[in-house]
């Protein structure tokens, strides 16, 4: 063990921490791996073992404290650009066949969609403009 420098062991530890990062997709392992690389750099500059461990701990904890909340915030945000059926919600459509609580047809974004009224007691006649509130499967919910 004395033949191999400490920085090599820190790099081995970084690689070992990278494996569960890839397998489990837990970013915390990546932050620990970066901490191990920082400790390897400290070792390469001649720091003793206590300083190396402190560098590992400080960098790892700092990354978890700073990066993890930012990543969680980005993960919980809705995408800026709505695509698919989400892009159709809130758009206007034209009734093609009478629409009531049990069904009918509308023209939405240039396509004919099955639709039903959000208010089951309300009916929309052909030619009326309506707002798409939601999409359930292949049926537009209008009001």
N, CA, C and O atoms as a GROMACS GRO file, in nm:
protein
  572
    1UNK      N    1   0.083  -0.119   0.000
    1UNK     CA    2   0.000   0.000   0.000
    1UNK      C    3   0.088   0.125   0.000
    1UNK      O    4   0.046   0.229  -0.052
    2UNK      N    5   0.206   0.118   0.056
    2UNK     CA    6   0.295   0.234   0.060
    2UNK      C    7   0.353   0.265  -0.077
    2UNK      O    8   0.400   0.376  -0.100
    3UNK      N    9   0.349   0.168  -0.170
    3UNK     CA   10   0.405   0.191  -0.302
    3UNK      C   11   0.314   0.278  -0.389
    3UNK      O   12   0.360   0.341  -0.484
    4UNK      N   13   0.187   0.279  -0.356
    4UNK     CA   14   0.090   0.355  -0.436
    4UNK      C   15   0.057   0.484  -0.363
    4UNK      O   16   0.023   0.483  -0.245
    5UNK      N   17   0.067   0.596  -0.434
    5UNK     CA   18   0.038   0.726  -0.373
    5UNK      C   19  -0.110   0.736  -0.337
    5UNK      O   20  -0.195   0.670  -0.396
    6UNK      N   21  -0.138   0.821  -0.237
    6UNK     CA   22  -0.275   0.838  -0.189
    6UNK      C   23  -0.367   0.894  -0.297
    6UNK      O   24  -0.485   0.861  -0.300
    7UNK      N   25  -0.314   0.979  -0.386
    7UNK     CA   26  -0.400   1.037  -0.488
    7UNK      C   27  -0.456   0.932  -0.580
    7UNK      O   28  -0.567   0.947  -0.633
    8UNK      N   29  -0.381   0.822  -0.601
    8UNK     CA   30  -0.430   0.712  -0.684
    8UNK      C   31  -0.550   0.645  -0.616
    8UNK      O   32  -0.648   0.611  -0.682
    9UNK      N   33  -0.540   0.627  -0.484
    9UNK     CA   34  -0.650   0.565  -0.411
    9UNK      C   35  -0.775   0.654  -0.416
    9UNK      O   36  -0.887   0.604  -0.424
   10UNK      N   37  -0.754   0.786  -0.410
   10UNK     CA   38  -0.869   0.876  -0.420
   10UNK      C   39  -0.934   0.867  -0.559
   10UNK      O   40  -1.057   0.873  -0.570
   11UNK      N   41  -0.853   0.853  -0.662
   11UNK     CA   42  -0.910   0.838  -0.796
   11UNK      C   43  -0.983   0.704  -0.812
   11UNK      O   44  -1.085   0.696  -0.880
   12UNK      N   45  -0.930   0.601  -0.749
   12UNK     CA   46  -0.999   0.471  -0.749
   12UNK      C   47  -1.133   0.485  -0.676
   12UNK      O   48  -1.235   0.432  -0.721
   13UNK      N   49  -1.132   0.558  -0.565
   13UNK     CA   50  -1.257   0.581  -0.492
   13UNK      C   51  -1.356   0.660  -0.577
   13UNK      O   52  -1.476   0.631  -0.577
   14UNK      N   53  -1.307   0.761  -0.651
   14UNK     CA   54  -1.395   0.839  -0.738
   14UNK      C   55  -1.458   0.751  -0.845
   14UNK      O   56  -1.577   0.762  -0.874
   15UNK      N   57  -1.377   0.664  -0.904
   15UNK     CA   58  -1.430   0.572  -1.005
   15UNK      C   59  -1.531   0.475  -0.943
   15UNK      O   60  -1.635   0.445  -1.002
   16UNK      N   61  -1.499   0.427  -0.823
   16UNK     CA   62  -1.590   0.335  -0.754
   16UNK      C   63  -1.722   0.405  -0.721
   16UNK      O   64  -1.828   0.342  -0.726
   17UNK      N   65  -1.719   0.533  -0.688
   17UNK     CA   66  -1.841   0.608  -0.660
   17UNK      C   67  -1.916   0.641  -0.788
   17UNK      O   68  -2.037   0.665  -0.785
   18UNK      N   69  -1.849   0.643  -0.900
   18UNK     CA   70  -1.914   0.668  -1.028
   18UNK      C   71  -1.998   0.550  -1.074
   18UNK      O   72  -2.095   0.569  -1.148
   19UNK      N   73  -1.963   0.430  -1.032
   19UNK     CA   74  -2.038   0.310  -1.074
   19UNK      C   75  -2.181   0.314  -1.021
   19UNK      O   76  -2.274   0.300  -1.100
   20UNK      N   77  -2.204   0.333  -0.890
   20UNK     CA   78  -2.343   0.340  -0.845
   20UNK      C   79  -2.418   0.462  -0.900
   20UNK      O   80  -2.540   0.460  -0.911
   21UNK      N   81  -2.344   0.568  -0.934
   21UNK     CA   82  -2.408   0.684  -0.997
   21UNK      C   83  -2.474   0.641  -1.128
   21UNK      O   84  -2.589   0.678  -1.155
   22UNK      N   85  -2.403   0.564  -1.206
   22UNK     CA   86  -2.456   0.520  -1.335
   22UNK      C   87  -2.566   0.415  -1.316
   22UNK      O   88  -2.668   0.418  -1.386
   23UNK      N   89  -2.546   0.323  -1.222
   23UNK     CA   90  -2.640   0.213  -1.204
   23UNK      C   91  -2.771   0.261  -1.140
   23UNK      O   92  -2.879   0.218  -1.180
   24UNK      N   93  -2.762   0.350  -1.040
   24UNK     CA   94  -2.882   0.390  -0.966
   24UNK      C   95  -2.936   0.526  -1.007
   24UNK      O   96  -3.046   0.563  -0.968
   25UNK      N   97  -2.859   0.602  -1.085
   25UNK     CA   98  -2.897   0.738  -1.126
   25UNK      C   99  -2.921   0.828  -1.005
   25UNK      O  100  -3.007   0.916  -1.010
   26UNK      N  101  -2.846   0.806  -0.898
   26UNK     CA  102  -2.853   0.892  -0.781
   26UNK      C  103  -2.738   0.993  -0.790
   26UNK      O  104  -2.622   0.954  -0.777
   27UNK      N  105  -2.768   1.120  -0.812
   27UNK     CA  106  -2.662   1.219  -0.832
   27UNK      C  107  -2.571   1.238  -0.712
   27UNK      O  108  -2.460   1.290  -0.726
   28UNK      N  109  -2.616   1.198  -0.594
   28UNK     CA  110  -2.532   1.213  -0.475
   28UNK      C  111  -2.401   1.138  -0.489
   28UNK      O  112  -2.297   1.185  -0.442
   29UNK      N  113  -2.404   1.021  -0.554
   29UNK     CA  114  -2.280   0.946  -0.574
   29UNK      C  115  -2.182   1.026  -0.661
   29UNK      O  116  -2.062   1.020  -0.638
   30UNK      N  117  -2.233   1.098  -0.758
   30UNK     CA  118  -2.148   1.182  -0.841
   30UNK      C  119  -2.084   1.293  -0.760
   30UNK      O  120  -1.968   1.330  -0.783
   31UNK      N  121  -2.158   1.346  -0.666
   31UNK     CA  122  -2.104   1.454  -0.582
   31UNK      C  123  -1.994   1.400  -0.490
   31UNK      O  124  -1.894   1.467  -0.466
   32UNK      N  125  -2.013   1.278  -0.440
   32UNK     CA  126  -1.907   1.214  -0.360
   32UNK      C  127  -1.786   1.185  -0.449
   32UNK      O  128  -1.672   1.198  -0.404
   33UNK      N  129  -1.809   1.146  -0.573
   33UNK     CA  130  -1.698   1.120  -0.665
   33UNK      C  131  -1.618   1.248  -0.690
   33UNK      O  132  -1.495   1.244  -0.696
   34UNK      N  133  -1.686   1.360  -0.706
   34UNK     CA  134  -1.617   1.488  -0.725
   34UNK      C  135  -1.537   1.522  -0.599
   34UNK      O  136  -1.426   1.575  -0.607
   35UNK      N  137  -1.594   1.493  -0.482
   35UNK     CA  138  -1.520   1.514  -0.358
   35UNK      C  139  -1.394   1.430  -0.352
   35UNK      O  140  -1.291   1.475  -0.303
   36UNK      N  141  -1.402   1.306  -0.402
   36UNK     CA  142  -1.283   1.220  -0.405
   36UNK      C  143  -1.179   1.273  -0.503
   36UNK      O  144  -1.059   1.264  -0.475
   37UNK      N  145  -1.221   1.328  -0.615
   37UNK     CA  146  -1.126   1.388  -0.709
   37UNK      C  147  -1.059   1.510  -0.644
   37UNK      O  148  -0.939   1.532  -0.662
   38UNK      N  149  -1.136   1.589  -0.571
   38UNK     CA  150  -1.078   1.705  -0.501
   38UNK      C  151  -0.976   1.659  -0.398
   38UNK      O  152  -0.871   1.722  -0.382
   39UNK      N  153  -1.005   1.550  -0.327
   39UNK     CA  154  -0.909   1.496  -0.230
   39UNK      C  155  -0.785   1.443  -0.302
   39UNK      O  156  -0.674   1.455  -0.249
   40UNK      N  157  -0.801   1.386  -0.420
   40UNK     CA  158  -0.685   1.340  -0.499
   40UNK      C  159  -0.598   1.458  -0.537
   40UNK      O  160  -0.475   1.449  -0.533
   41UNK      N  161  -0.660   1.570  -0.575
   41UNK     CA  162  -0.583   1.690  -0.607
   41UNK      C  163  -0.508   1.740  -0.484
   41UNK      O  164  -0.391   1.778  -0.493
   42UNK      N  165  -0.576   1.740  -0.369
   42UNK     CA  166  -0.509   1.783  -0.245
   42UNK      C  167  -0.390   1.692  -0.215
   42UNK      O  168  -0.284   1.739  -0.173
   43UNK      N  169  -0.408   1.563  -0.235
   43UNK     CA  170  -0.299   1.468  -0.213
   43UNK      C  171  -0.185   1.493  -0.311
   43UNK      O  172  -0.068   1.487  -0.273
   44UNK      N  173  -0.220   1.522  -0.435
   44UNK     CA  174  -0.119   1.549  -0.536
   44UNK      C  175  -0.036   1.673  -0.504
   44UNK      O  176   0.080   1.682  -0.543
   45UNK      N  177  -0.097   1.769  -0.433
   45UNK     CA  178  -0.025   1.889  -0.394
   45UNK      C  179   0.047   1.872  -0.260
   45UNK      O  180   0.104   1.967  -0.206
   46UNK      N  181   0.044   1.748  -0.206
   46UNK     CA  182   0.123   1.718  -0.087
   46UNK      C  183   0.050   1.731   0.045
   46UNK      O  184   0.114   1.728   0.150
   47UNK      N  185  -0.081   1.745   0.046
   47UNK     CA  186  -0.155   1.756   0.172
   47UNK      C  187  -0.151   1.622   0.245
   47UNK      O  188  -0.147   1.516   0.183
   48UNK      N  189  -0.154   1.629   0.379
   48UNK     CA  190  -0.153   1.503   0.454
   48UNK      C  191  -0.293   1.442   0.455
   48UNK      O  192  -0.388   1.503   0.406
   49UNK      N  193  -0.306   1.323   0.511
   49UNK     CA  194  -0.430   1.245   0.505
   49UNK      C  195  -0.547   1.318   0.570
   49UNK      O  196  -0.659   1.312   0.518
   50UNK      N  197  -0.525   1.385   0.681
   50UNK     CA  198  -0.633   1.455   0.750
   50UNK      C  199  -0.690   1.564   0.659
   50UNK      O  200  -0.811   1.580   0.650
   51UNK      N  201  -0.604   1.639   0.593
   51UNK     CA  202  -0.649   1.745   0.502
   51UNK      C  203  -0.723   1.685   0.383
   51UNK      O  204  -0.824   1.739   0.338
   52UNK      N  205  -0.674   1.573   0.333
   52UNK     CA  206  -0.739   1.506   0.220
   52UNK      C  207  -0.882   1.466   0.257
   52UNK      O  208  -0.976   1.488   0.180
   53UNK      N  209  -0.898   1.407   0.374
   53UNK     CA  210  -1.032   1.364   0.419
   53UNK      C  211  -1.121   1.486   0.440
   53UNK      O  212  -1.239   1.483   0.405
   54UNK      N  213  -1.066   1.592   0.496
   54UNK     CA  214  -1.144   1.714   0.514
   54UNK      C  215  -1.186   1.773   0.380
   54UNK      O  216  -1.300   1.818   0.365
   55UNK      N  217  -1.097   1.775   0.283
   55UNK     CA  218  -1.131   1.826   0.149
   55UNK      C  219  -1.243   1.740   0.089
   55UNK      O  220  -1.339   1.793   0.034
   56UNK      N  221  -1.230   1.609   0.100
   56UNK     CA  222  -1.334   1.519   0.050
   56UNK      C  223  -1.470   1.551   0.115
   56UNK      O  224  -1.570   1.566   0.045
   57UNK      N  225  -1.470   1.563   0.248
   57UNK     CA  226  -1.595   1.588   0.320
   57UNK      C  227  -1.654   1.724   0.286
   57UNK      O  228  -1.774   1.736   0.260
   58UNK      N  229  -1.570   1.826   0.286
   58UNK     CA  230  -1.620   1.963   0.261
   58UNK      C  231  -1.675   1.976   0.119
   58UNK      O  232  -1.784   2.030   0.100
   59UNK      N  233  -1.601   1.927   0.020
   59UNK     CA  234  -1.648   1.938  -0.118
   59UNK      C  235  -1.775   1.856  -0.140
   59UNK      O  236  -1.868   1.904  -0.204
   60UNK      N  237  -1.779   1.735  -0.087
   60UNK     CA  238  -1.898   1.650  -0.104
   60UNK      C  239  -2.021   1.712  -0.040
   60UNK      O  240  -2.127   1.719  -0.102
   61UNK      N  241  -2.007   1.757   0.084
   61UNK     CA  242  -2.121   1.818   0.155
   61UNK      C  243  -2.162   1.948   0.088
   61UNK      O  244  -2.282   1.976   0.076
   62UNK      N  245  -2.066   2.028   0.043
   62UNK     CA  246  -2.100   2.154  -0.024
   62UNK      C  247  -2.177   2.128  -0.153
   62UNK      O  248  -2.274   2.197  -0.183
   63UNK      N  249  -2.133   2.029  -0.229
   63UNK     CA  250  -2.205   1.996  -0.353
   63UNK      C  251  -2.346   1.949  -0.324
   63UNK      O  252  -2.441   1.988  -0.392
   64UNK      N  253  -2.360   1.864  -0.223
   64UNK     CA  254  -2.495   1.815  -0.190
   64UNK      C  255  -2.582   1.929  -0.142
   64UNK      O  256  -2.700   1.936  -0.176
   65UNK      N  257  -2.525   2.019  -0.062
   65UNK     CA  258  -2.604   2.131  -0.009
   65UNK      C  259  -2.642   2.232  -0.116
   65UNK      O  260  -2.748   2.294  -0.106
   66UNK      N  261  -2.559   2.249  -0.218
   66UNK     CA  262  -2.586   2.351  -0.320
   66UNK      C  263  -2.655   2.292  -0.443
   66UNK      O  264  -2.756   2.345  -0.489
   67UNK      N  265  -2.601   2.184  -0.496
   67UNK     CA  266  -2.649   2.130  -0.624
   67UNK      C  267  -2.782   2.056  -0.608
   67UNK      O  268  -2.869   2.068  -0.694
   68UNK      N  269  -2.798   1.981  -0.502
   68UNK     CA  270  -2.918   1.899  -0.487
   68UNK      C  271  -3.047   1.981  -0.485
   68UNK      O  272  -3.141   1.945  -0.555
   69UNK      N  273  -3.055   2.091  -0.408
   69UNK     CA  274  -3.179   2.171  -0.412
   69UNK      C  275  -3.205   2.233  -0.549
   69UNK      O  276  -3.320   2.243  -0.592
   70UNK      N  277  -3.100   2.274  -0.618
   70UNK     CA  278  -3.117   2.331  -0.752
   70UNK      C  279  -3.170   2.224  -0.847
   70UNK      O  280  -3.261   2.250  -0.926
   71UNK      N  281  -3.114   2.105  -0.840
   71UNK     CA  282  -3.160   1.995  -0.926
   71UNK      C  283  -3.304   1.958  -0.894
   71UNK      O  284  -3.383   1.932  -0.985
   72UNK      N  285  -3.340   1.954  -0.767
   72UNK     CA  286  -3.478   1.922  -0.729
   72UNK      C  287  -3.575   2.027  -0.780
   72UNK      O  288  -3.685   1.995  -0.824
   73UNK      N  289  -3.534   2.153  -0.775
   73UNK     CA  290  -3.620   2.261  -0.825
   73UNK      C  291  -3.641   2.248  -0.976
   73UNK      O  292  -3.752   2.267  -1.025
   74UNK      N  293  -3.534   2.216  -1.049
   74UNK     CA  294  -3.547   2.200  -1.194
   74UNK      C  295  -3.630   2.077  -1.229
   74UNK      O  296  -3.704   2.078  -1.328
   75UNK      N  297  -3.618   1.972  -1.150
   75UNK     CA  298  -3.694   1.850  -1.177
   75UNK      C  299  -3.843   1.872  -1.159
   75UNK      O  300  -3.924   1.812  -1.229
   76UNK      N  301  -3.881   1.959  -1.064
   76UNK     CA  302  -4.023   1.980  -1.035
   76UNK      C  303  -4.088   2.084  -1.126
   76UNK      O  304  -4.211   2.094  -1.128
   77UNK      N  305  -4.010   2.160  -1.203
   77UNK     CA  306  -4.067   2.262  -1.291
   77UNK      C  307  -4.130   2.200  -1.414
   77UNK      O  308  -4.083   2.099  -1.467
   78UNK      N  309  -4.238   2.262  -1.457
   78UNK     CA  310  -4.301   2.221  -1.582
   78UNK      C  311  -4.216   2.274  -1.698
   78UNK      O  312  -4.152   2.378  -1.685
   79UNK      N  313  -4.216   2.203  -1.809
   79UNK     CA  314  -4.138   2.253  -1.923
   79UNK      C  315  -4.193   2.386  -1.973
   79UNK      O  316  -4.314   2.410  -1.969
   80UNK      N  317  -4.104   2.474  -2.020
   80UNK     CA  318  -4.143   2.606  -2.070
   80UNK      C  319  -4.228   2.594  -2.196
   80UNK      O  320  -4.320   2.673  -2.216
   81UNK      N  321  -4.198   2.497  -2.280
   81UNK     CA  322  -4.268   2.480  -2.406
   81UNK      C  323  -4.360   2.359  -2.395
   81UNK      O  324  -4.313   2.246  -2.381
   82UNK      N  325  -4.489   2.382  -2.401
   82UNK     CA  326  -4.585   2.271  -2.395
   82UNK      C  327  -4.587   2.199  -2.529
   82UNK      O  328  -4.587   2.261  -2.635
   83UNK      N  329  -4.589   2.067  -2.522
   83UNK     CA  330  -4.593   1.986  -2.644
   83UNK      C  331  -4.704   1.883  -2.632
   83UNK      O  332  -4.759   1.862  -2.524
   84UNK      N  333  -4.736   1.819  -2.743
   84UNK     CA  334  -4.837   1.714  -2.743
   84UNK      C  335  -4.973   1.769  -2.702
   84UNK      O  336  -5.010   1.880  -2.739
   85UNK      N  337  -5.048   1.689  -2.626
   85UNK     CA  338  -5.182   1.731  -2.584
   85UNK      C  339  -5.177   1.848  -2.488
   85UNK      O  340  -5.273   1.924  -2.479
   86UNK      N  341  -5.066   1.865  -2.415
   86UNK     CA  342  -5.055   1.979  -2.324
   86UNK      C  343  -5.059   2.111  -2.402
   86UNK      O  344  -5.107   2.212  -2.350
   87UNK      N  345  -5.010   2.110  -2.525
   87UNK     CA  346  -5.011   2.231  -2.607
   87UNK      C  347  -5.152   2.265  -2.655
   87UNK      O  348  -5.178   2.378  -2.695
   88UNK      N  349  -5.242   2.169  -2.651
   88UNK     CA  350  -5.379   2.192  -2.699
   88UNK      C  351  -5.470   2.247  -2.590
   88UNK      O  352  -5.574   2.308  -2.620
   89UNK      N  353  -5.433   2.226  -2.465
   89UNK     CA  354  -5.516   2.276  -2.354
   89UNK      C  355  -5.515   2.428  -2.356
   89UNK      O  356  -5.410   2.491  -2.368
   90UNK      N  357  -5.634   2.486  -2.343
   90UNK     CA  358  -5.646   2.631  -2.344
   90UNK      C  359  -5.667   2.691  -2.483
   90UNK      O  360  -5.691   2.811  -2.495
   91UNK      N  361  -5.658   2.610  -2.587
   91UNK     CA  362  -5.677   2.661  -2.723
   91UNK      C  363  -5.825   2.668  -2.758
   91UNK      O  364  -5.909   2.607  -2.691
   92UNK      N  365  -5.856   2.743  -2.861
   92UNK     CA  366  -5.993   2.751  -2.908
   92UNK      C  367  -6.015   2.650  -3.018
   92UNK      O  368  -5.923   2.616  -3.093
   93UNK      N  369  -6.138   2.602  -3.028
   93UNK     CA  370  -6.177   2.506  -3.131
   93UNK      C  371  -6.315   2.546  -3.183
   93UNK      O  372  -6.384   2.629  -3.123
   94UNK      N  373  -6.352   2.487  -3.295
   94UNK     CA  374  -6.483   2.513  -3.356
   94UNK      C  375  -6.563   2.383  -3.355
   94UNK      O  376  -6.513   2.278  -3.393
   95UNK      N  377  -6.688   2.393  -3.309
   95UNK     CA  378  -6.775   2.275  -3.304
   95UNK      C  379  -6.813   2.236  -3.446
   95UNK      O  380  -6.861   2.319  -3.524
   96UNK      N  381  -6.792   2.108  -3.480
   96UNK     CA  382  -6.827   2.056  -3.611
   96UNK      C  383  -6.962   1.984  -3.604
   96UNK      O  384  -7.048   2.004  -3.690
   97UNK      N  385  -6.980   1.901  -3.503
   97UNK     CA  386  -7.108   1.834  -3.475
   97UNK      C  387  -7.146   1.869  -3.332
   97UNK      O  388  -7.060   1.886  -3.247
   98UNK      N  389  -7.273   1.879  -3.307
   98UNK     CA  390  -7.323   1.918  -3.174
   98UNK      C  391  -7.247   1.844  -3.064
   98UNK      O  392  -7.227   1.722  -3.070
   99UNK      N  393  -7.204   1.921  -2.963
   99UNK     CA  394  -7.131   1.864  -2.849
   99UNK      C  395  -7.212   1.887  -2.723
   99UNK      O  396  -7.255   1.998  -2.694
  100UNK      N  397  -7.232   1.779  -2.648
  100UNK     CA  398  -7.296   1.790  -2.517
  100UNK      C  399  -7.219   1.702  -2.418
  100UNK      O  400  -7.105   1.666  -2.444
  101UNK      N  401  -7.280   1.669  -2.308
  101UNK     CA  402  -7.213   1.589  -2.205
  101UNK      C  403  -7.180   1.449  -2.248
  101UNK      O  404  -7.095   1.384  -2.186
  102UNK      N  405  -7.245   1.400  -2.354
  102UNK     CA  406  -7.217   1.263  -2.398
  102UNK      C  407  -7.125   1.256  -2.519
  102UNK      O  408  -7.076   1.148  -2.553
  103UNK      N  409  -7.100   1.368  -2.584
  103UNK     CA  410  -7.005   1.364  -2.695
  103UNK      C  411  -7.039   1.459  -2.808
  103UNK      O  412  -7.136   1.534  -2.802
  104UNK      N  413  -6.956   1.452  -2.912
  104UNK     CA  414  -6.970   1.534  -3.030
  104UNK      C  415  -6.834   1.548  -3.096
  104UNK      O  416  -6.741   1.474  -3.063
  105UNK      N  417  -6.821   1.641  -3.191
  105UNK     CA  418  -6.694   1.659  -3.264
  105UNK      C  419  -6.658   1.807  -3.273
  105UNK      O  420  -6.745   1.893  -3.286
  106UNK      N  421  -6.527   1.835  -3.266
  106UNK     CA  422  -6.476   1.970  -3.283
  106UNK      C  423  -6.359   1.967  -3.378
  106UNK      O  424  -6.299   1.862  -3.402
  107UNK      N  425  -6.325   2.086  -3.432
  107UNK     CA  426  -6.204   2.100  -3.512
  107UNK      C  427  -6.105   2.176  -3.426
  107UNK      O  428  -6.126   2.292  -3.390
  108UNK      N  429  -5.996   2.108  -3.394
  108UNK     CA  430  -5.895   2.162  -3.304
  108UNK      C  431  -5.759   2.150  -3.370
  108UNK      O  432  -5.716   2.039  -3.406
  109UNK      N  433  -5.692   2.261  -3.388
  109UNK     CA  434  -5.557   2.263  -3.448
  109UNK      C  435  -5.557   2.195  -3.584
  109UNK      O  436  -5.463   2.124  -3.619
  110UNK      N  437  -5.664   2.216  -3.661
  110UNK     CA  438  -5.671   2.162  -3.796
  110UNK      C  439  -5.713   2.016  -3.804
  110UNK      O  440  -5.717   1.960  -3.913
  111UNK      N  441  -5.745   1.954  -3.691
  111UNK     CA  442  -5.786   1.813  -3.689
  111UNK      C  443  -5.923   1.800  -3.624
  111UNK      O  444  -5.962   1.882  -3.542
  112UNK      N  445  -5.994   1.696  -3.663
  112UNK     CA  446  -6.125   1.667  -3.605
  112UNK      C  447  -6.102   1.580  -3.481
  112UNK      O  448  -6.038   1.476  -3.487
  113UNK      N  449  -6.157   1.626  -3.367
  113UNK     CA  450  -6.144   1.555  -3.239
  113UNK      C  451  -6.282   1.520  -3.187
  113UNK      O  452  -6.378   1.593  -3.210
  114UNK      N  453  -6.290   1.408  -3.116
  114UNK     CA  454  -6.411   1.383  -3.039
  114UNK      C  455  -6.406   1.475  -2.918
  114UNK      O  456  -6.298   1.506  -2.867
  115UNK      N  457  -6.522   1.519  -2.873
  115UNK     CA  458  -6.526   1.613  -2.762
  115UNK      C  459  -6.651   1.590  -2.678
  115UNK      O  460  -6.749   1.530  -2.724
  116UNK      N  461  -6.644   1.638  -2.556
  116UNK     CA  462  -6.762   1.640  -2.472
  116UNK      C  463  -6.757   1.766  -2.386
  116UNK      O  464  -6.649   1.819  -2.358
  117UNK      N  465  -6.875   1.811  -2.344
  117UNK     CA  466  -6.884   1.934  -2.266
  117UNK      C  467  -6.843   1.909  -2.123
  117UNK      O  468  -6.875   1.805  -2.065
  118UNK      N  469  -6.771   2.005  -2.065
  118UNK     CA  470  -6.733   1.996  -1.925
  118UNK      C  471  -6.858   1.999  -1.838
  118UNK      O  472  -6.871   1.921  -1.744
  119UNK      N  473  -6.949   2.089  -1.870
  119UNK     CA  474  -7.079   2.098  -1.802
  119UNK      C  475  -7.174   2.006  -1.875
  119UNK      O  476  -7.215   2.035  -1.987
  120UNK      N  477  -7.211   1.894  -1.813
  120UNK     CA  478  -7.293   1.794  -1.881
  120UNK      C  479  -7.430   1.846  -1.921
  120UNK      O  480  -7.495   1.787  -2.008
  121UNK      N  481  -7.476   1.954  -1.862
  121UNK     CA  482  -7.606   2.010  -1.896
  121UNK      C  483  -7.599   2.110  -2.011
  121UNK      O  484  -7.702   2.162  -2.054
  122UNK      N  485  -7.481   2.137  -2.059
  122UNK     CA  486  -7.463   2.238  -2.164
  122UNK      C  487  -7.442   2.171  -2.298
  122UNK      O  488  -7.380   2.064  -2.305
  123UNK      N  489  -7.492   2.231  -2.405
  123UNK     CA  490  -7.473   2.180  -2.541
  123UNK      C  491  -7.419   2.294  -2.628
  123UNK      O  492  -7.456   2.410  -2.612
  124UNK      N  493  -7.331   2.256  -2.722
  124UNK     CA  494  -7.272   2.352  -2.814
  124UNK      C  495  -7.310   2.310  -2.955
  124UNK      O  496  -7.298   2.193  -2.991
  125UNK      N  497  -7.356   2.405  -3.034
  125UNK     CA  498  -7.401   2.375  -3.169
  125UNK      C  499  -7.288   2.397  -3.270
  125UNK      O  500  -7.191   2.466  -3.241
  126UNK      N  501  -7.303   2.336  -3.389
  126UNK     CA  502  -7.203   2.347  -3.495
  126UNK      C  503  -7.176   2.494  -3.527
  126UNK      O  504  -7.268   2.575  -3.536
  127UNK      N  505  -7.047   2.527  -3.543
  127UNK     CA  506  -7.007   2.662  -3.575
  127UNK      C  507  -6.964   2.746  -3.455
  127UNK      O  508  -6.898   2.848  -3.471
  128UNK      N  509  -7.002   2.704  -3.334
  128UNK     CA  510  -6.965   2.780  -3.214
  128UNK      C  511  -6.816   2.762  -3.184
  128UNK      O  512  -6.758   2.656  -3.207
  129UNK      N  513  -6.755   2.870  -3.133
  129UNK     CA  514  -6.616   2.860  -3.086
  129UNK      C  515  -6.619   2.823  -2.939
  129UNK      O  516  -6.696   2.878  -2.861
  130UNK      N  517  -6.533   2.727  -2.903
  130UNK     CA  518  -6.527   2.678  -2.765
  130UNK      C  519  -6.381   2.676  -2.718
  130UNK      O  520  -6.289   2.682  -2.800
  131UNK      N  521  -6.362   2.668  -2.589
  131UNK     CA  522  -6.228   2.657  -2.530
  131UNK      C  523  -6.203   2.514  -2.485
  131UNK      O  524  -6.290   2.451  -2.423
  132UNK      N  525  -6.085   2.463  -2.516
  132UNK     CA  526  -6.047   2.329  -2.473
  132UNK      C  527  -5.990   2.340  -2.331
  132UNK      O  528  -5.892   2.410  -2.308
  133UNK      N  529  -6.054   2.270  -2.238
  133UNK     CA  530  -6.013   2.275  -2.098
  133UNK      C  531  -5.913   2.165  -2.067
  133UNK      O  532  -5.817   2.187  -1.994
  134UNK      N  533  -5.936   2.047  -2.123
  134UNK     CA  534  -5.852   1.932  -2.093
  134UNK      C  535  -5.862   1.832  -2.207
  134UNK      O  536  -5.951   1.841  -2.292
  135UNK      N  537  -5.770   1.738  -2.209
  135UNK     CA  538  -5.774   1.627  -2.305
  135UNK      C  539  -5.771   1.498  -2.224
  135UNK      O  540  -5.678   1.476  -2.145
  136UNK      N  541  -5.870   1.415  -2.242
  136UNK     CA  542  -5.874   1.285  -2.175
  136UNK      C  543  -5.870   1.178  -2.283
  136UNK      O  544  -5.969   1.154  -2.353
  137UNK      N  545  -5.755   1.113  -2.296
  137UNK     CA  546  -5.737   1.015  -2.403
  137UNK      C  547  -5.740   1.087  -2.536
  137UNK      O  548  -5.655   1.171  -2.565
  138UNK      N  549  -5.839   1.052  -2.620
  138UNK     CA  550  -5.853   1.118  -2.750
  138UNK      C  551  -5.976   1.208  -2.752
  138UNK      O  552  -6.027   1.240  -2.860
  139UNK      N  553  -6.024   1.248  -2.634
  139UNK     CA  554  -6.144   1.332  -2.625
  139UNK      C  555  -6.109   1.465  -2.563
  139UNK      O  556  -6.047   1.472  -2.457
  140UNK      N  557  -6.148   1.572  -2.631
  140UNK     CA  558  -6.126   1.705  -2.578
  140UNK      C  559  -6.244   1.742  -2.489
  140UNK      O  560  -6.359   1.720  -2.524
  141UNK      N  561  -6.214   1.798  -2.373
  141UNK     CA  562  -6.316   1.846  -2.282
  141UNK      C  563  -6.326   1.998  -2.305
  141UNK      O  564  -6.228   2.071  -2.292
  142UNK      N  565  -6.448   2.044  -2.339
  142UNK     CA  566  -6.464   2.184  -2.379
  142UNK      C  567  -6.559   2.258  -2.288
  142UNK      O  568  -6.636   2.199  -2.211
  143UNK      N  569  -6.552   2.392  -2.299
  143UNK     CA  570  -6.649   2.478  -2.232
  143UNK      C  571  -6.667   2.606  -2.311
  143UNK      O  572  -6.746   2.692  -2.271
   0.00000   0.00000   0.00000
